[in-house]
Amino acid sequence: MIASDHDDRWHDAVDLLCSSSASQILEGISFADFRARMVGMLGTLLKTTTIPDAARTPEFLRHMATVVALEIWNATPIPENRFRPRKQPRPERNAPCLCGSGHKFKQCCGAVNAPALGISEELMLAKVLMQFPRNRLAELPILELHPDALALVADEWRRCRREKDAIALLETLFAHLPELDERAEGAADMLLGTYLDTHAPRKKQKFIEALKAAPDKTLASTGWQRQTTVLSDRGDYAGAWTAFREAQRLTPNAPSLSHLEILVLVSEGRREEARARAAFWSAKLARDAKYDHRDLIALLRDMADGSDDSTLRSLAATRGPLAQLVEVIERWPAPACAYSLAGDVELSPNGKLAACESQWMDLRDGVLSNEKWLDFLTREPLAGQSFRVLSDCVEILRVLPEALPGSNDALARRLLERGEALRRTVLGKLHALDRELAWGFLDNRPLLTLVACYVEEFAAAAPAETLDLLRWSVGVANPRDNTGLRETLIHALVAGGLADEAIAVAARYPDDFASTEYARVLAFFSAGRLAEAEAALKQAAARWPRVWKTLHAANPRAPRMTGPGITVGGADEAYEYRTRHLDLWRSTGALRWGAGIRVSAAAAGRKAVARPEDDKNGDLF
C-alpha cells in the first residue's frame, strides 16, 4: 500500500515520473513495453513513501508497475489521436493480468490495494506539450485542449526561461477569445504575467482591452481586474475604483476581488479600511462550503496588517523577483565574519568573499537582469556576508517595481537589519567597534552606506538605537561624515534633550550646509544660550534664506524635482528641511522665538547650486 509522506519530494517524484512517461509514450512504445519499463521507474517514487524495504519484493514491484502504468497511459493525450488518450481497458476481474503472469487480474496486479496517484489528463497534456517546438504550436487543435493544461505548460516554460514559447502558446489560444469561457481564466492570468516578465506593456494593455470586451463575464472581469491594478500602480485611484466596480458587477462573488480590493486600499494608504474589508472578506470566504480559502484569508490579513513580516509573507505568495529574494534572504546563514582589518583601518574581505564580490560586481556593472542577480544570490550564500552585496541590493530595490504596496520597503528594511547584524558581528570579531573606518578606503564604503540607510529607515521606530549608530558613524567610524549624518545626529540630540552634545557636534562642522547650520541654531536655543542662538540664526538666514522662509510658510507647495540630489540654496533643499524638522522647531519653541528675530535677507539672491543629498563624493579623508 502506498502512503505518501506528504512533502514536496512526493510531488516531485510524481512529476518526474509523468515527464519520463510522456516522453516514452510519444515515442510510440506499446503498453506492454511501457508497463515493463515502469518496474524500473518506480524507485524514486517509492523512496518518498512509508512502504518498508522488506515489502518491496519483485512481485510487489510488478503489481505496482501495472497499476501505475495503467493510470498514466490512460491519462496521456496522443497528438495523432487529436490529443486524446488511446486508453488501455482495465481487465475484467477474471481476465488474464496485463503483467503476463498468466494469473487472473483479480488474483494478480488487480489485488494491489493502491490509491490512484491523481494524474489527470490536463497534467499529462502539459507534459506532452512541453516537448512541442514553437513552430508546431499552430498544429494544435487549440479549442479542444483544456486551458488549464495550456496554462500549466506556459508556467513551466516561464520557469525554464522559455517566455516566448509561453506567449506563443497562449496567444494561439486567445486568438479565439470570443469562443472561450471561464475555464480560460487561469490561462489569461498566465499570459498577462508573462507579458509582465518580458516587459511588454503595450501587448499587456492590448490584451487587457480584449479581455474587457470578452463575451464571457468571468474573462471580462479578469480584464477589468487587471485594469484596476494597472491604474492603481499609476496612482489613478479614481480610475482604479471605477474598473474595480465594473469587475465586481460582472462577477460579484469572485474570490479574487477580495485580494484586489485590499490591494488598492493599501496602495491608497487606507489601511484601516483595508483591515475592515479584510475581516469582511475573511468571514465571507470562510462560509464557502465548496472551496477551502484558508490561504487566501491568511494573505488578506497579512496584506491589511502592514507589518514587514506580514508584507513579506504576502510577497512570498506572489510570483516574480521580489518573492524569490524573500526566499533567498530566509535561506542565508547567520551573519559571520569573512573580513580582516588591513592596516587597522580598512575592511578587507577574505579570499572566498573577495571572489564572490568580484563576480557580483561584474554582474552588477553589466546588464543587471532580475534573473542574473537573483540566480547569483540563490547559488551564493556567501553573498549574505558581504556589506557590498547588501548595500547594492538595497539600491536595486529602489528602482524595481513593487509587486505589492510597501513590499520593496519591507525587503529593504530586512536587508538593512541583516547589514546591521553583520556590522556588529564583523566589527566585534575584529575588535574594531572603536576604530575609524575612513571613507577613502573603498571596502569601507558599503558598511558606512548601510549604516546611513539604516538610520534613515529606523530613526522614528528605534530612536535610541539609531542615536547610538549616529554617534558611532559621525564620531568614530567616519568623522568627516561623508554619508551626511551630522545634521541628523544634531537634530536627534536636540530632540533627546542633549543640547550640549549637539553643540559640540555642530562645532566640528563650521560653515556647513543649511541643515547643519539650522541644527546649530536649535542646539544653542535648546541649551538656553540665546545670544549664540540668535547670532547663529542670523548667519544661517543670511546664507540660506529660503530655508527660513519655508519654515515659517503656512502651507508651502512642494517644489518640482528636476533631477537627483538636492540643490544648495534651492527650494527643494528648503522644503526638505521643513518636512524633516518643522515639528522639532515647533516643539522646542524655537520657531516662535525665531519669528521675533530680525534677520537679514541680503543674500536672498544667492545662486542655487546642485549638490548630492550628502557630501560622500567630497574629500576622501
N, C-alpha and C positions, 0 to 999 in steps of 0.2 A: 504494500500500500504506500502510495506517495504522500508525504506530508511535508509541505514546504516550510522552511524556517522563516518565511515572510519577510525576507530582506531583499535588497537590490540584487544580490547575487542570483536569486531565483529568476527574477525577471530578465536579467542579463543573459542567463543561460538559455531561457526560452527564446529570447530574441535572436541569439546566435544560432540556435537550432533551426529556427524558422528561416533565417537568411541562407544557411547552408542547404536546407531542404529545397527552397525555391530555386536555387541555382541548379541543383541536380535534376529537379523535375523539368525545368525548362530545357535541359539538355536532351530530353526525350527518354529518360530512363523508365523502365517498366515498374509497375508497383511491386512485383516480386523482388526485383533487384533493390528497389528503394527500401523495402522492408528489411532486406538482408543487411543493407548498409546501416540501417538505423541502430542495429545492435551495437556497433562501434561508436555511434554518435551520442549515445545516452550518458556517457561517462561524466561529462561536465554538468549535465542536468542533475544526475543522481548525487553528485557531491554537495548539492545545495538542499538535500532532503534529510530526513531523520531515519531513513531506512538503514539498518545496520549492515556492515560489510558482509557479515555471515549470510544475510538473506539475499545478497546479490549473486545468486548462482547463475550459471549459463542458462538454465531453464527459465529462471525469472527474467533475465535479460531478453530472451527470445519472446516471451509473452509480452513484456513491456514494449518491445520494438514494434510488435504487431499493432497494439492499441494506439501508440503514438503516431506511427506511420499512417494509420487509417485517418486519424483526426487531421493531420497536416495535409495529406494527399487530397482529402475531400474538401478542404478549405482553400486550395491553391487554384487561382484562376489561370487558365491556359490561353495565351494570346491567340492561338489558332482556333480556339473554341469561343471566339468573341469574349474572351476574358471570363469564361465560366469554368468552374471545375469539371473535370471528367471524373466523376465520382466512382469510387470502388465500393460496391454494395457491401454492407456488413453481412457476413454469412448468417444464415439461419442457425438456430441452436444445434441442430443435428447435422448441419453441412460440414464438409471437411474444413479444417482450420487453414487459414491463409499461410501459416508458417511452414506448411509442408510436412508436418509431423505425422500425418495420417490419422490423427485423432479427430473426434468431433470438436467443433468450435467451442461448445459449451463445456467440454472437459479439458480444453487446452487454453488458448490465449483468451477466450471469452470468459474464463473463470477468474481472470485477474481483477481484483477489486481496486480499480484505479480511477480517480475522478478525471474528467476532461481537463486539458491544460487551458481551455478558454481561448483557443486560437480561432479567430474569426476570419471570414473571407476578406474583410476590409484590411486586416493586418497582413494577410498573405498577398493581397493585391499590392499593398505598399512594397512588400519585399520583391515582388515580380517587377514592378515599375522602376524600382531602384536600379535595375540592370538595363534599363532602356536608355539609349543615347538620345540627346535632344532632337536630332534630326528625324527621329522616328515618332515623336510625340504626336505629330499630325495624323498618324495612322490609328490612334486610339479611338474607339467608339466612346467618346468622352462622356456623352449623356447616359450611357449605360453603366458607368462606373460610379461607385459611391463617392460623393465629395469628401467624406471624412478620410477615405483611403488616400485620395489625392492630396489632402492637407497633410497627412502623415508623411507621404513621400517628400512633399515640399519642405516640411520641417526637417527631415533628415538631410536633405540636400543643403539646407541653410547651415546646418551644423558642420557639414563637410566642405563648406566654402563653395558650394555649387549654386549660388544665389540665382545666376542667370537661368540655370535649368529649372529651378523652383518657379521663377517668374514665368518662364515659357509654358510650363505645365498648367499653372493656374490661369494664365491669360487665355490659354486654349479653352479651359472650362468656362470662363466668364465671357467669352465671345458669344455664349448662348445665354446671357443673363436673363432675358425675358422668359426662358423656359425653366429656370431654376427656382427652387423653393427653399424653405428654411433649413433644409439639410446642408445647404452650401454656406451657412453662416460661418462655420469654423474655417472653411477654405478662404472666405472673404477676409477674415481677420488675418489669416496667414499671408495672403498676398499683400495686404496693407503693411504688415510688419516687415515683409521682405523689401518692399519699396523703401521703407524707412532705413533698413540695413544698408541699402545700396545708394542712399542719398538721391532718391528720385522724387522730389516733392511734387513736380508737375504731374508725373504719372499717378502719384498717390492721390492728388486732388481730383484729377480727371476720373479716377476710379470711384472716389467718394461721390462725385456728382452722378455717376452712372448708377451707383447703388441707391442713392436717394430717390431716383426715378424708377426703381425696380418695381414690377407688379406685385411681388411678394412682400407682405408687410414686414416680415422679420428681416429680410435683406435690406429693405428701405430703412428700417430702424437702425440697422447696423451702420448704414451710411450716415444717418443723422447723428448717431452717437460718435462716430469718428469726427464728424464736422464739429461737434461740441468740443472735443479735445483740441482740435486744431485752433479754434477760436479762443479757447481758454489759454492755450500756450502763448497766443499773441497778446493776451491781456484784454481781449474784447469780450468781457463777461456778459454784456447785454446780448450780444450775438450768440454767445455760448448757451445762455439760458433759453433763448428762442429755439435754437437747434435741439436742446435737451427736451423741451416741451413737445416738439414735433416727434421725437423718438418715443417719448412717453405716450403720446396719443396713439401711435401705431402699435406699440407693444407695452401696454400699461403694467403688465406683471413680469416683465423680463428681469431676471435677477441681475443682469449686467448693469441695469440702470442704477442699482444701489451703489456700486463701485464708482460709476460715473458722477453721480450727484455728490458724493462725498469728496471726490477728486476736485470738482470745480469749487465747492465750498471752501476747501482747504487752500486751493490756489488763490482764491479771492481774499483769504485771510479771515473767513467767517468760521473760526474754529468752534465756538460754542454751538452754532447751528449745525456744524458738521457732527459734533458729538450727539446732539439730539436726533438728527436724522439717522445716524449710525445705530442708535438704540431702536428707532422705529423699524429700520430695515432688518435688524437682527431678529427682532420679535416676529416680524412677518416671515422671514426666511425659515425661522425655526419651526413655524407651523406647517411648512410644506412637507406633506407626508410622502411625496413622490421622490424627492431628491434630498441628499444629505449636503447641506450648505455650511457645515461647520468651518471649513477652511475659508470660505468667503466671509462668514461672520467674523472670524478672527482677523481677517485682512481689513474689514471695515473699521473695526475697533482700533486696530493699530494705526490706520490712516488718520482717524479722527483724533487719536490721542496726542500725536505730535511729538512725543519724546524721541530721542535719537534711536533708542533700542527698537521702538515700535516702527519708526520710519524705515530702519534698516531691515526689519523683518518683512515689512511690506515690499521693500525693494527687492529682497531676495526672491520674492514670488513672481517677479516680472522677468521678462527677457531682456537681454541687452548687456552692454559692457559694465554698467554700474552694478547690476546683480552679480556678475562674475567677480567684480572687485570686492564685494562683500564677502564672498566665499574665500577669496584669496587672503584677505585680512584675518578672517577667522582661523585659517589654517596656519598662519605664521607662528613659528615657535616663540617662546617668551623672549623678551629683549635680552641680549647678551653682548659682551664687549668684543668687537672684532677690530679694535683700534689700538694703536700705541701713541705716545706723545713725543713727537720728534722735537728735539731741542727744547723740551719743556714748554713749547708754545704752539705747536701745530699738531692737530689731529691727523694721524696717518693710518689709513685702512691697511689691514694685513693683506697678504698676497691673494687669498681667495676673494676677499671682499673687493680688493682693488680690481681684480679681473672681472668680477660681477659688475662693478660700477663702470668699467671701461665698455663692456658690452651694452650696458644701459645707455651710456652717453652716445654711443654710435647709433643706437636705435632712436634715442630722443632727438638727436640732431639731424636725423634723416626725415623721411615721411612718416610721421607718428600716427599710424593707423591703430584703431582700437584693438584689432586682432593681435597686432605685433606686441604692443606694450603689455597687454593683459596676458598674452601667452608667455611672455618673458617672466612676469611676476608669478604666474602659476607654476612654472617649472624651476624658478629660482627662489627658494625660501630664504636664502641669504639676503635677498633684496630688502626684507623687513628689518634687517640690522643696519641699514645704510641711511644716514642722515640725508645724503644726496637724493636717493631714490624717494624717500618720504617727502622731502621738500618739493621735488619735481611733480610728484603725484598730486599734492595739494594744488599746485599751479595748474595742472591739467584739468582738475575738477572745476576750475573757474571758467573754463571755456567749453566744457562738454555740455550738451543739452540735458536738462533734467528728465529723468524717467518718471519721477513723482515729485510733487511740490516739497521742497526742502531736502530732497534726497542728497543733492551734491553737498550742501552744507553739513548734513549729518555725517556723510562719509569723510568730509574734510576734517571735521572735529574728531572722528575716530582715528584718523591718521595723525592728527596733531597730538592726541593723547598718547598714541604709540611713540611719537617723537619725543615727548616729554619723559615718558618712562625710560626710553632709550638713553636720553641725556643723563638722567640720574644714574642709570646702570653703568654707562661708559665712564663718565667723569668720576663716579665713586670708585670704580675699579682702578682707574688711573690716578686716584688721589689728586684730581685736578679741579675740584669744585671751587677752589680759591685762586685759580690761575687765570691770567689773561690769555684770551684766545683771539689774537689780533685778526681783524677783517682782511688784512693784506695777504694772509695765507688762504689759498683757495679752498682747501679742505675744511677750513673752519666756517666758511660762509653758510653752508647748508644748515648747520646746527643753529647758528645765530639767527638765520632767517626763520627757521621753525619756531624758535622761541618768540620772535616778534609776532608771528602769526598766531601763536598760542595765546599770547597776551591779549591781542586784539579780539580774539574769538571768545575768551573766557573771562574777560575783565569783569563783566557785570555779574556773572554767575559765581565766580570764585575770586572776590576782590583780595582776600588775604594771600592766597596762593600766588596770584598774578603780581601782587605788590612785591613779594619776595623774588619772583623771577625778574621783575623790572630792576630791582636793586642789584641782582646778580649780573644782568646783562649790561646795564649802564655803569655800574660801579666796579665790577670785577672783570668780566669777560671781554667787554668791548667798550672801554671808557671813552673812545672817540665817538661812540654811538652811531655807527654807520647805518644802523637799521632804524634810526629816527624814533627811539623810545623815550627820549629825555622829557619831552613835553607831556607824554602820558604819565611818566613817573612823577613829575612835579605836580600835576593835577591830582593824581591819586594820593600823594602825600598830603596835599591840602585837604582833600575830602576826608582823609583819615585823621585829621587833627594834628598832623606832623609838620606844621608850617616851617619850623626852624630847619628841619632836614630838607624841605622843599627849597628854601632859600639857598642852602649850601649846594644843592644840585644845580640850581639855576646859575649860581656864581661861576660854575665851571664852563658855562657856555655864553660868554658875553656877546652882545651884538649878533644875536642869533635870528632865526626865522620868527615870524609873527607869533606862532603858537607858543614858543618858549618865552618870548618877551611878555606876552599877556599872562602866561602862567606865573612869571616872576611878580607881576602886579598882585595877583591873587595871593601868592605866598607872603609878600610883605603885609598885605591887608589883613590876612588871617592871623599873622603874628602880632598884630596891633602896632606895627611900625608904619604908621600912616603917612608920615612925611616921605619916607622912602617909597611907599606905595604910590603916592601922588607923583613923585618925580619919575618913577618907572612908567606910570600910566601916560604922562605927558610925552615921554620919549617914545613909547610904543605907538601911541596915537599919531604922533608926528611921522613915524616911519611907515606905519601900517594903518592908515585912516579908515580903509574900507572895513576892516575887522571891527573897529569901534562903532562905526556907523551901523553895521549889520547887527551887532549885539543889541543895539537899542531899537532896531526897527520893529514895528508892531507885527508885521506879517510879510517878511521879505520873500520874494519869489526865488525859487531855486534857479541858479544860472544854468544855461545850456552848456554842457560839456563839449569842448571842441577837440579833445584828444586825451591821451593818457597823462597821468601826473597832475600836479597842482600848479597853478600859475601864481608865482610870487607877486604879491600885491594885487592879485586879481579878485574878482567877485566870487570865484569858486573857492579860493582859499578862505575868504571871509565867511562864506556860507557854511563851509565845513566846520570852521572853528565854532560858529554859533551852534550848529547841530550837536557837536560833541560836548560843549562845555557851558551852554547857557544855563542849565539847571544849577551848576555849581556856582556860577556868578550870582544867581538869584538866591540860592540857599545860604550863602555866606554873607549876603547883604552887600557884596562888592558892587553889584550893578547899580543899586540905588545910590550908594556912596559915590560911585564914579560919575553919576549923572550930574552931580553938583560941582565937578571939577572942570574948569575951563581948559580945554586942550587946544593946541594949535593945529590948524588944517593946512599949514604951509606946504606940506608935502603931498597934498591931495592929488596933485597932478603927476605923481611919481609913476614912471613907466612900469607896467607889468612885464614880468619875465617868466617864461616857462621853466619849471623845475620838476624833478621827480617828487613823489609824495614823501620821500625821505632822502637823506643825503648819502645813501650807501654807495653811490657811484663817485663819491668825492675822494678825499685823501685816503690812502690805504692804511696809514699808521697814525 
